[in-house]
Amino acid sequence: MSALLMKKHNIVDVAELIQDSTPFNLKCNNTEDLLFLEEVKSYLDRYPNTNHVDVYLHDLNGHVRGKRIDIACLKKVVQESYFPLSIYAMSLNGEIIEETGLGRSIGEPDCLCKPVPGSLQPCALKPELNAQLFLSMKDDQNNDCPVEPRNILKKVLNSLHQQNFYPCMAAELEFYLVDGDSACSSNTTYLNQCFDVNVQDRYQEVLDEIERIAILQNIHITGLVSESSSGQYEINIQHSENILKLCDQIMMLKRTIKQIAVKNGLKASFLAKPDMLKAGSGMHFHMSIFNQDHQNIFSRNNNNLLSHQLLKAISGLIVLLPSSMAVLAPNVNSFRRFKVGNHVPLEANWGVNNRNVAIRIPCSDNENQRLEYRVAGADCNPYLTVAMICIGALHGLTQSLEIPKDVSQSNNEPVFLSTNQLDALALFQGNAILEKYVGKDFIELWCTVKRAEYQHIHHQITSIEQHWDV
């Protein structure tokens, strides 16, 4: 609720204000629903010609699951929006993995889903007519659904806040633009090069439109750069202390990029490794942490040495990195990205101004001292990836762990990251620290779905095998 409304109206007054000035005369009994009605009113003041709203959740893989409703039905969303729990048992192919126990065996139960505050935004296609709204699932006790990725991150963030740690994060998202009727292959010809600002007109128009729609959606893009492989781009999203909102914006931006690409006869690929001969695509996160006095605890000390708190956070991140790989690299293709020579981390390590490491300390002034987490692929679920980062940092800050030396000084045996999905899942499933924060049920669910996806791929005969002369 705006500060102005808080001063002028109590909750009852706000309800009357909304009901008197909009067609959404819905009786609401809690502040959350009233705030949503205020959000609806504000949105329709800006976009009075809106006809449809896409309401949806994001499944384990970040895939959009929902439906399009008429604008007249938006008033019902706060109380009558239901989707099946089995959404969180769906594979990359959209199939419900029955082994999870969330499908037919329990009768495909529906759960109430509530609007995510601030997520009512224009769609990329005909934004003056079409809106979109994120939903979040509740369980049968009206608590946050414990296996929803967004709710898992919310719970982890609460654990940080209880210790007076307040993360501030920014995101970098890499992707490819290719012709819509072709695969992202090494045979595709592009004209743009790394850090090239003279992008082809066709692609530049797409990038300009992405930025225009992002502005409408209140997403602050701070940079858009041509990346190391032709046809590859990186978008930088402004740092924020509202971590849930940052992840919401990543999901919204990915959908926007895909929609605008298709509109222009292109395809946007967020595969971690769309072509074995080209650079993979990652999702990098920059993190600082503030204390209750809003001081950056990662700032350097009086001797201009790295903050002890920063080093403690790194120690926790390093310890949990091998077990986090199952989330950071969520499918078979994800692991194809981890090859020598591609500025991709292969070990659980850290370094200063070094792009080969998992956790990099980038160049910055003291006020903006931060770490960069460089492991996750562009195909990761950002809610879960950020949860892994926050758990690692919290574990390091609250435990007495050995602080590893940076790569320029370390003589220790390297700790290699998993390059096989099944190995990564085994480590994830056996990690008691991660289980403490994300829950045993979620870990079992994730591993069951991911093993089913893995088996689906390996139960198919490739065209290469079919052409073998044996």
C-alpha positions as CSV (number, residue, x, y, z in Angstrom):
1,M,0.0,0.0,0.0
2,S,1.3,3.4,-0.9
3,A,2.5,5.7,1.9
4,L,-0.1,8.3,0.8
5,L,-3.0,5.8,1.2
6,M,-1.7,4.7,4.5
7,K,-1.8,8.3,5.8
8,K,-5.3,9.0,4.4
9,H,-7.1,5.7,4.8
10,N,-7.4,2.8,7.1
11,I,-7.9,-0.7,5.7
12,V,-11.7,-0.3,5.5
13,D,-11.4,3.0,3.7
14,V,-9.1,1.5,1.1
15,A,-11.6,-1.3,0.5
16,E,-14.3,1.3,0.0
17,L,-12.1,3.4,-2.3
18,I,-11.3,0.4,-4.5
19,Q,-14.9,-0.8,-4.6
20,D,-16.3,2.6,-5.3
21,S,-14.0,3.3,-8.2
22,T,-13.6,0.0,-10.0
23,P,-15.8,-2.8,-11.2
24,F,-14.0,-5.2,-8.9
25,N,-16.5,-5.1,-6.0
26,L,-15.0,-8.1,-4.1
27,K,-15.3,-8.5,-0.4
28,C,-11.9,-9.1,1.1
29,N,-11.1,-9.9,4.7
30,N,-7.3,-9.5,4.7
31,T,-4.7,-6.9,3.9
32,E,-3.0,-9.0,1.2
33,D,-6.2,-9.2,-0.9
34,L,-6.9,-5.5,-0.4
35,L,-3.4,-4.7,-1.6
36,F,-3.9,-6.8,-4.7
37,L,-7.2,-4.9,-5.4
38,E,-5.3,-1.6,-5.1
39,E,-2.6,-3.0,-7.5
40,V,-5.4,-4.0,-10.0
41,K,-6.9,-0.5,-9.8
42,S,-3.5,1.2,-10.3
43,Y,-2.8,-1.1,-13.3
44,L,-6.1,-0.5,-15.0
45,D,-5.6,3.3,-14.6
46,R,-2.5,2.9,-16.7
47,Y,-3.8,0.3,-19.1
48,P,-7.6,0.8,-19.3
49,N,-8.0,-1.2,-22.5
50,T,-6.7,-4.5,-21.0
51,N,-8.7,-7.5,-22.2
52,H,-6.8,-10.5,-21.0
53,V,-4.5,-11.6,-18.2
54,D,-2.2,-14.6,-18.2
55,V,-2.1,-16.0,-14.7
56,Y,0.5,-18.6,-14.0
57,L,3.0,-20.4,-11.8
58,H,6.5,-21.5,-12.5
59,D,7.2,-25.2,-12.2
60,L,10.5,-26.8,-11.0
61,N,12.2,-26.0,-14.3
62,G,10.8,-22.5,-14.4
63,H,8.4,-23.3,-17.1
64,V,5.2,-21.3,-17.2
65,R,2.1,-23.2,-16.1
66,G,-1.3,-21.4,-16.1
67,K,-4.1,-20.0,-18.3
68,R,-5.4,-16.8,-19.9
69,I,-8.5,-15.2,-18.3
70,D,-10.8,-12.4,-19.3
71,I,-10.2,-9.2,-17.5
72,A,-13.6,-9.4,-15.9
73,C,-12.5,-12.5,-14.1
74,L,-9.5,-10.9,-12.5
75,K,-11.5,-10.0,-9.4
76,K,-11.9,-13.8,-8.7
77,V,-8.1,-14.5,-8.6
78,V,-7.6,-13.7,-4.9
79,Q,-10.2,-16.3,-3.8
80,E,-10.9,-18.7,-6.7
81,S,-7.6,-19.4,-8.5
82,Y,-6.7,-23.1,-8.2
83,F,-4.1,-25.3,-9.9
84,P,-3.1,-28.9,-9.3
85,L,-0.2,-29.6,-6.9
86,S,1.2,-31.9,-9.7
87,I,2.5,-28.8,-11.5
88,Y,5.5,-29.4,-9.2
89,A,5.9,-32.9,-10.4
90,M,6.2,-32.0,-14.1
91,S,9.3,-32.8,-16.2
92,L,10.9,-30.7,-18.9
93,N,8.6,-32.5,-21.4
94,G,5.5,-31.4,-19.5
95,E,4.8,-34.9,-18.2
96,I,3.8,-35.6,-14.6
97,I,6.3,-37.9,-12.9
98,E,4.0,-40.3,-11.1
99,E,6.8,-41.6,-8.9
100,T,6.7,-38.3,-7.0
101,G,3.4,-39.2,-5.5
102,L,1.8,-35.9,-6.4
103,G,-0.2,-37.1,-9.4
104,R,-2.9,-39.7,-9.8
105,S,-2.1,-41.6,-6.6
106,I,-3.5,-38.7,-4.5
107,G,-6.2,-37.7,-7.0
108,E,-4.5,-34.7,-8.6
109,P,-5.7,-32.3,-5.8
110,D,-6.0,-28.6,-6.6
111,C,-4.5,-26.0,-4.3
112,L,-5.4,-22.3,-3.8
113,C,-3.0,-20.0,-5.6
114,K,-2.6,-16.3,-4.6
115,P,-1.3,-13.3,-6.6
116,V,2.3,-12.4,-6.1
117,P,2.5,-8.7,-5.1
118,G,3.9,-6.4,-7.8
119,S,3.7,-9.1,-10.6
120,L,0.7,-7.7,-12.5
121,Q,2.6,-6.3,-15.5
122,P,2.1,-5.9,-19.3
123,C,2.8,-8.8,-21.6
124,A,5.4,-8.4,-24.2
125,L,2.8,-9.0,-27.0
126,K,0.3,-6.2,-27.3
127,P,1.0,-4.8,-23.8
128,E,-1.8,-2.3,-24.0
129,L,-4.3,-5.2,-24.3
130,N,-2.7,-8.2,-22.4
131,A,-1.4,-8.4,-18.9
132,Q,0.3,-11.2,-16.9
133,L,0.2,-12.1,-13.2
134,F,2.4,-14.5,-11.2
135,L,0.7,-16.8,-8.7
136,S,2.0,-18.6,-5.6
137,M,0.6,-21.9,-4.3
138,K,-0.8,-22.5,-0.8
139,D,-1.1,-25.9,0.9
140,D,-4.3,-27.2,2.5
141,Q,-3.5,-25.2,5.7
142,N,-3.2,-22.0,3.6
143,N,0.5,-21.9,4.3
144,D,3.1,-21.5,1.5
145,C,3.4,-24.7,-0.5
146,P,6.7,-26.2,0.7
147,V,7.8,-27.5,-2.7
148,E,7.2,-24.4,-4.7
149,P,10.7,-22.9,-5.7
150,R,9.6,-19.3,-4.9
151,N,8.4,-20.3,-1.5
152,I,11.7,-22.2,-0.8
153,L,13.7,-19.0,-1.5
154,K,11.3,-17.0,0.7
155,K,11.9,-19.4,3.6
156,V,15.7,-19.2,3.1
157,L,15.7,-15.4,3.0
158,N,13.7,-15.4,6.3
159,S,16.5,-17.4,7.8
160,L,19.1,-14.8,6.7
161,H,17.0,-12.0,8.0
162,Q,16.6,-13.6,11.4
163,Q,20.4,-13.4,11.6
164,N,20.4,-9.8,10.5
165,F,21.9,-10.5,7.1
166,Y,20.2,-8.8,4.2
167,P,21.5,-9.8,0.8
168,C,21.6,-7.4,-2.2
169,M,21.9,-9.1,-5.6
170,A,22.2,-8.4,-9.3
171,A,21.8,-10.9,-12.1
172,E,23.5,-11.5,-15.5
173,L,21.6,-13.6,-18.0
174,E,23.1,-15.0,-21.2
175,F,21.1,-16.3,-24.2
176,Y,21.3,-16.9,-27.9
177,L,19.2,-15.4,-30.7
178,V,19.0,-17.6,-33.8
179,D,16.8,-17.8,-36.9
180,G,13.4,-19.2,-35.9
181,D,13.6,-22.0,-38.5
182,S,17.1,-23.2,-37.5
183,A,18.8,-24.8,-34.6
184,C,21.5,-23.0,-32.6
185,S,24.3,-24.7,-34.5
186,S,27.9,-23.8,-35.4
187,N,26.8,-23.6,-39.1
188,T,24.7,-20.5,-38.4
189,T,26.3,-17.3,-39.6
190,Y,26.3,-14.1,-37.5
191,L,28.0,-10.8,-37.9
192,N,28.3,-9.6,-34.4
193,Q,31.4,-10.3,-32.3
194,C,32.3,-10.2,-28.6
195,F,31.5,-6.8,-27.1
196,D,30.4,-5.6,-30.5
197,V,28.1,-2.6,-30.3
198,N,27.4,-2.7,-34.1
199,V,24.8,-5.4,-34.0
200,Q,22.9,-6.4,-37.1
201,D,19.8,-4.2,-37.6
202,R,17.4,-7.1,-37.3
203,Y,18.9,-8.2,-34.0
204,Q,19.2,-4.7,-32.7
205,E,15.5,-4.1,-33.3
206,V,14.8,-7.2,-31.1
207,L,17.1,-6.0,-28.4
208,D,15.6,-2.5,-28.5
209,E,12.1,-4.0,-28.1
210,I,13.2,-6.2,-25.2
211,E,14.4,-3.1,-23.4
212,R,11.3,-1.2,-24.2
213,I,9.0,-3.9,-22.8
214,A,11.3,-4.3,-19.7
215,I,10.8,-0.6,-18.9
216,L,7.0,-1.2,-19.1
217,Q,7.4,-4.1,-16.7
218,N,9.5,-2.0,-14.3
219,I,12.6,-4.1,-14.9
220,H,15.8,-2.0,-14.8
221,I,18.2,-3.4,-17.4
222,T,21.7,-1.9,-16.7
223,G,23.5,-3.4,-19.6
224,L,23.1,-5.4,-22.8
225,V,26.2,-6.8,-24.3
226,S,27.2,-9.0,-27.3
227,E,28.9,-12.0,-25.7
228,S,31.8,-14.2,-26.5
229,S,30.0,-16.3,-29.3
230,S,28.3,-14.8,-32.3
231,G,24.5,-14.6,-31.7
232,Q,25.0,-14.7,-27.9
233,Y,23.9,-11.8,-25.6
234,E,24.0,-11.0,-22.0
235,I,21.5,-8.8,-20.1
236,N,22.3,-7.3,-16.8
237,I,19.5,-6.6,-14.3
238,Q,19.9,-3.9,-11.6
239,H,21.0,-5.0,-8.1
240,S,18.2,-5.1,-5.6
241,E,17.6,-5.9,-1.9
242,N,14.2,-7.4,-2.8
243,I,15.6,-10.8,-3.8
244,L,12.3,-12.4,-4.6
245,K,11.4,-9.5,-6.9
246,L,14.7,-9.9,-8.7
247,C,14.0,-13.5,-9.4
248,D,10.5,-12.6,-10.5
249,Q,12.0,-10.1,-12.9
250,I,14.4,-12.8,-14.3
251,M,11.4,-15.1,-15.0
252,M,9.4,-12.2,-16.6
253,L,12.4,-11.2,-18.7
254,K,13.0,-14.7,-20.0
255,R,9.4,-14.9,-21.2
256,T,9.6,-11.5,-22.7
257,I,12.7,-12.3,-24.7
258,K,11.2,-15.6,-26.0
259,Q,8.0,-13.8,-27.1
260,I,9.7,-10.9,-28.8
261,A,12.1,-13.2,-30.6
262,V,9.3,-15.3,-32.0
263,K,7.4,-12.2,-33.0
264,N,10.5,-11.2,-35.1
265,G,11.0,-14.6,-36.7
266,L,13.8,-15.6,-34.3
267,K,14.2,-18.0,-31.5
268,A,15.7,-17.3,-28.1
269,S,17.6,-20.2,-26.6
270,F,18.4,-20.4,-22.9
271,L,20.0,-23.8,-23.1
272,A,23.2,-24.0,-21.1
273,K,25.0,-25.5,-24.1
274,P,23.1,-25.1,-27.4
275,D,26.2,-25.9,-29.5
276,M,29.2,-27.9,-28.5
277,L,31.4,-25.6,-30.6
278,K,30.1,-22.3,-29.1
279,A,30.3,-20.8,-25.6
280,G,27.7,-22.0,-23.1
281,S,25.2,-19.6,-21.5
282,G,25.3,-18.9,-17.8
283,M,23.3,-17.1,-15.2
284,H,25.7,-15.2,-12.9
285,F,24.7,-13.5,-9.6
286,H,26.5,-10.7,-7.8
287,M,26.0,-10.5,-4.1
288,S,26.7,-8.1,-1.2
289,I,25.2,-8.6,2.3
290,F,24.1,-5.7,4.5
291,N,23.7,-5.8,8.3
292,Q,20.8,-4.3,10.3
293,D,22.5,-0.8,10.0
294,H,22.5,-1.1,6.2
295,Q,26.3,-1.5,6.1
296,N,27.9,-3.7,3.5
297,I,29.6,-6.4,5.6
298,F,31.7,-7.3,2.6
299,S,33.5,-3.9,2.5
300,R,37.3,-4.1,2.9
301,N,38.9,-3.4,6.3
302,N,41.2,-0.5,7.2
303,N,44.2,-2.4,5.8
304,N,42.4,-2.7,2.4
305,L,42.2,-6.5,2.9
306,L,39.2,-8.5,1.9
307,S,36.5,-8.5,4.6
308,H,36.6,-11.4,7.0
309,Q,32.8,-11.7,6.6
310,L,33.2,-12.0,2.8
311,L,35.8,-14.7,3.3
312,K,33.5,-16.6,5.7
313,A,30.6,-16.4,3.2
314,I,32.9,-17.7,0.5
315,S,33.9,-20.6,2.8
316,G,30.3,-21.7,3.1
317,L,29.6,-21.3,-0.6
318,I,32.7,-23.5,-1.4
319,V,31.7,-26.2,1.0
320,L,28.2,-26.5,-0.5
321,L,29.0,-26.0,-4.2
322,P,29.5,-29.7,-5.1
323,S,26.1,-30.6,-3.6
324,S,24.4,-27.6,-5.1
325,M,25.4,-28.7,-8.7
326,A,22.1,-30.7,-9.0
327,V,20.2,-27.4,-8.9
328,L,22.7,-25.1,-10.7
329,A,22.9,-27.6,-13.6
330,P,19.4,-29.0,-13.7
331,N,19.4,-31.2,-16.8
332,V,21.7,-33.3,-19.0
333,N,22.4,-30.4,-21.4
334,S,23.5,-28.3,-18.4
335,F,26.5,-30.4,-17.8
336,R,27.8,-30.1,-21.4
337,R,28.7,-26.5,-20.5
338,F,31.4,-27.6,-18.1
339,K,34.4,-28.0,-20.5
340,V,37.9,-26.7,-20.3
341,G,38.7,-23.4,-21.9
342,N,35.2,-21.8,-21.8
343,H,35.6,-19.5,-18.7
344,V,33.4,-22.0,-16.9
345,P,34.3,-23.1,-13.4
346,L,35.3,-26.8,-13.1
347,E,36.3,-26.7,-9.4
348,A,34.9,-25.4,-6.1
349,N,37.2,-22.4,-5.8
350,W,37.5,-18.6,-5.7
351,G,39.7,-15.8,-6.9
352,V,40.1,-12.1,-7.4
353,N,39.4,-10.7,-10.8
354,N,39.5,-14.2,-12.3
355,R,36.8,-15.5,-14.7
356,N,37.9,-19.1,-14.5
357,V,36.8,-19.6,-10.9
358,A,33.4,-20.5,-9.4
359,I,33.3,-17.5,-7.1
360,R,34.9,-14.3,-8.4
361,I,35.7,-11.1,-6.5
362,P,35.2,-8.5,-9.3
363,C,36.8,-5.0,-9.5
364,S,34.7,-2.6,-7.4
365,D,35.0,0.3,-5.0
366,N,34.8,-0.5,-1.2
367,E,31.1,0.5,-1.0
368,N,30.1,-2.0,-3.7
369,Q,32.4,-4.9,-2.7
370,R,30.7,-8.1,-3.6
371,L,31.2,-11.6,-4.9
372,E,30.1,-13.1,-8.2
373,Y,28.7,-16.6,-8.3
374,R,29.5,-17.9,-11.8
375,V,28.4,-21.6,-11.8
376,A,24.7,-21.7,-12.7
377,G,23.6,-22.2,-16.3
378,A,21.0,-20.0,-18.1
379,D,18.6,-22.9,-17.8
380,C,18.6,-22.9,-14.0
381,N,15.6,-22.0,-11.9
382,P,16.7,-18.6,-10.4
383,Y,14.6,-19.1,-7.2
384,L,16.4,-22.3,-6.4
385,T,19.8,-21.1,-7.6
386,V,19.6,-18.0,-5.4
387,A,18.4,-20.2,-2.5
388,M,21.6,-22.3,-2.9
389,I,23.7,-19.1,-2.9
390,C,22.0,-17.7,0.2
391,I,22.2,-21.0,2.1
392,G,26.0,-21.2,1.3
393,A,26.6,-17.7,2.5
394,L,24.6,-18.1,5.6
395,H,26.3,-21.4,6.4
396,G,29.7,-19.7,6.1
397,L,28.7,-16.7,8.1
398,T,27.3,-18.7,11.0
399,Q,29.8,-21.6,11.2
400,S,33.5,-21.8,12.0
401,L,34.7,-23.2,8.6
402,E,38.2,-23.2,7.3
403,I,38.6,-20.3,4.9
404,P,40.1,-21.7,1.6
405,K,42.9,-19.8,-0.1
406,D,42.2,-18.2,-3.4
407,V,43.4,-20.0,-6.6
408,S,46.5,-17.9,-6.9
409,Q,47.8,-19.1,-3.5
410,S,46.3,-22.5,-3.0
411,N,48.4,-25.7,-3.2
412,N,45.5,-27.9,-2.0
413,E,44.1,-30.8,-4.1
414,P,41.3,-29.4,-6.3
415,V,37.7,-30.1,-5.5
416,F,36.2,-30.8,-8.9
417,L,32.5,-30.1,-9.5
418,S,30.3,-32.9,-10.8
419,T,30.2,-33.2,-14.6
420,N,27.5,-35.9,-14.5
421,Q,23.9,-35.3,-13.4
422,L,23.4,-38.5,-11.5
423,D,26.5,-37.9,-9.4
424,A,25.3,-34.4,-8.7
425,L,21.9,-35.7,-7.6
426,A,23.5,-38.2,-5.2
427,L,25.5,-35.4,-3.5
428,F,22.4,-33.2,-3.3
429,Q,20.3,-35.9,-1.8
430,G,22.9,-36.7,0.8
431,N,23.5,-33.2,2.0
432,A,22.1,-32.6,5.5
433,I,22.8,-28.8,5.4
434,L,20.8,-28.2,2.3
435,E,18.0,-30.5,3.6
436,K,17.8,-28.3,6.7
437,Y,16.8,-25.3,4.6
438,V,14.9,-26.7,1.6
439,G,13.3,-29.7,3.2
440,K,13.6,-33.4,2.7
441,D,10.4,-33.6,0.7
442,F,11.6,-31.1,-1.8
443,I,15.0,-32.8,-2.2
444,E,13.2,-36.1,-2.8
445,L,10.8,-34.5,-5.3
446,W,13.6,-32.8,-7.2
447,C,15.7,-35.9,-7.5
448,T,12.8,-38.0,-8.6
449,V,11.8,-35.6,-11.4
450,K,15.4,-35.1,-12.5
451,R,16.2,-38.8,-12.6
452,A,13.1,-39.4,-14.6
453,E,14.2,-36.7,-17.1
454,Y,17.7,-38.3,-17.3
455,Q,16.3,-41.7,-18.0
456,H,13.9,-40.3,-20.7
457,I,16.9,-39.1,-22.6
458,H,19.1,-42.2,-22.1
459,H,16.2,-44.5,-23.2
460,Q,16.3,-43.1,-26.7
461,I,18.5,-44.2,-29.6
462,T,20.4,-41.3,-31.2
463,S,20.6,-40.8,-34.9
464,I,24.4,-41.3,-34.6
465,E,23.9,-44.8,-33.2
466,Q,21.5,-45.7,-35.9
467,H,24.1,-44.9,-38.6
468,W,26.8,-47.0,-37.0
469,D,28.1,-49.7,-39.3
470,V,28.4,-52.6,-36.8
